[in-house]
Amino acid sequence: MPGQKKLQNLTERSIPGIRKHLGVARVDVDVLPGEVPVVEVSFPDSDRQSIYITDAGAQLLCIAYLWRDADVISKQRAALMETLLDLNPSVPLSSFGRIDDHFVLVGALSPAASVDDLALELATLSDNAHDALTTLADFLKR
C-alpha cells in the first residue's frame, strides 16, 4: 500500500488535471484521520459531490456518496434498483453500489496509476455522480 502521504501526494498532484477536465476553479484535498488512509477530494465552489480515495492494496478505490436509503421514495425503490442495474454498463469507469445505508458510485485504479490516470478517474467519477443525481432525482424525496 502506498500509505497516506503517498496517496495524498498523488492526489494533490492530480489537481491541475481535475480542474482542467471539470472546468472548476477550486479542488481541495484533505486527509481523513483513521487507520486506513483516506483522502477526500472536494469541490467547494461547485455542486459536485466529494470523492473519497483509499488504497485497498490491489487497487485504489474512489467513492462518491450519492444519497441514503432514507432518501429513496419507498414506492419507487424497486424501479430505482432496476434502473441502477440498467445504467451500470453505460456509466464509464464507475459502478453503482451501496455502503451501509448510502448509495455510491465507485471507480478503481491500479496503485501504480499515474497522476493523469487519477485526474481522469476523479473527473469522470465526479461527472458520473453529478449526472446520476440529476437523472435519478425522480426516485428521491425532495
N, C-alpha and C positions, 0 to 999 in steps of 0.2 A: 504494500500500500504506500502511496506517495506521502501520506501524512498531511497534517493540517497546513503547515507552512507551504509545502509544495503545491497543494490544491489551491490555497489562497493565491499564491504567486501566479499559477497558471490562469486562474480565473481573472485576476487583475490585469494580466497581460492581454486577455481576450476582450477587454472593454472597448478599445477603439473599433474592433471588428463588429462587436454587438451594436454599438452606436451607428456604425455605417449601415449595417443590414436593416436595422429597425427605424433609422431616422430619428432617434431620440437624443436629446442633449445630455441627459444625465443617467448614469448607471452606477449604482452603489454596490459594493461588495463588503459583506460583514461575515466574520467567523462566529458561529454559534457555539456556546460552551457545551461540553459534554465529552464522553468517552470516544464517540465516533466523530471523526472530522466531518463537519457540515459547513458549507459556505452558502450564504444567502445572497442572491443577486436580485436587486430590486430596482425599480424604475420610478423614482419618486415624483417625477413631473409628468407622468402619464397614467393611463388607466390599466396598465398591464399588471398581471399577477407576478409576485415574486417567484423565483425559481431557486430550489434548494439542490445543491450538488454534494454528493458524498461518494467516497471511494468504497466500493463493495468488493474490493480485491481484484476480481477478474474484469471489472468494468466500473466506469464512473456513471453513477445514476443521477439523472437530472429530473427533478419532480416539480410540477406546478400544481398546486392545490386549486381546485375549481369551485366546489360547493360541498356542503354537508348533506347527509341523508335527510336531515330535518328540513332542508330547503326544497326538497322534491315534492311536487303536488302528488298526494297519495294515489289518486285515480290515474295519474299519468306514469306511475313508476314502471309498470311493465313495458309501456311504449317507449319510455326513455331507455331502458335496458336494451331493448331490441334495436333502437336507433344507434346506441353506442356500439353495439356489435356490428351493425351495418357500416358505420362510419370508420371503424378501426382500420380496415385495409387502405382507406383513402386519405388517412391523416399522415403526411410524410414525416418520417423519423420519430414518430410518437405513438404511444398506445394509451388507451383509456384503461383505468384500473381503479381500485379502491385501497385506501389505507385507513384502517379503523372506520370511522364514520365519514371520511372525506372521499369524494370522487377526485381523481387526479389524472393528469397526463404525465407519462413517463417517457424519457428518452435515455439512451445509453451510449456510451463511447468506450473505446479502449483506454486503459490507464495510460497508454503511450500516445494518446491523442495530442495533436498539435494545438497551438493557440488558435489557429484559423479553424480547425475542426470544432473546437469547443465554442468559438464565437458563432459559427454556423448552427450548431446544435441548439445553443441557447436562444438564438434569434428565431429559429424555426419553432422551437417549443413555445416561445412567447407568442408568436403569431398563431400557432395552433390553439393555445389556451384562449387567446382573445377571440378567435373565430368560434371556438366551442361555446364560450359563454354567450356570445351573440346568437349563434344558431340554435342553441338549446334552451334559450330563455323561456320559451313557452311551457317547458316542463317544470319550471321552478316557480316557487312562491315569490311574489313581488314585494 
